[in-house]
Amino acid sequence: MKKRGLPILTAILAFLFAITSGCTAAQEGEDLSADPAWSADYDAALLKAKENGKRTLVYFTGSDWCHWCVRMGEETFSQQAFKDYAAEHLVLVYIDMPMKKKLPADVAARNDSLRRQYGVNGFPSFVVLDPDGNEVDRRSGYVPGGPTNFIYFLNVTAGTEKPSK
């Protein structure tokens, strides 16, 4: 029994190492801090949303390790269709939970507090708030289909589209 279990355990560990190594190496692309449309300041974003009567999109990301977060950045958030939609309808805030990059202690604590407040356990996760800061919808995981599908999700949360059956 011990002889059969060891190769299986070895294979599982090799598989997990391959997945995490590949994901980490591929994650260098997402840096929303360089995009002025996105803010890391949750409180300022809520204030701006209230002042402008816009919804807030709170994006929980693992910028330096989450493969699906990077894909969302490349396929959706970097696309002009999303940028145009967001400029008109949203205040964008990202809450980063990196593994390699060191955040200032106060930022890391604030991000972890927000992660716990919203019960986020998977990445990417998206929480949509109304202009008063009340949660109206959420979604966890990669959203395929680029800006079209993500904008559809956002429009459903706004009540401007009916969800498909």
Protein Blocks (a to p, Z undefined) as FASTA:
>chain_A
ZZmmmmmmmmmmmmmmmmmmmmmmmmmmpcfklpmkbcfblklmmmmmmmnopacddddd
dfklpmklmmmmmmmmmpmklmmmmmmmpccddddddfklccdfklmmmmmmmmmmnopa
bdcddddddfkopafbdcedjdehijmlmmmmmmmmnopaccdZZ
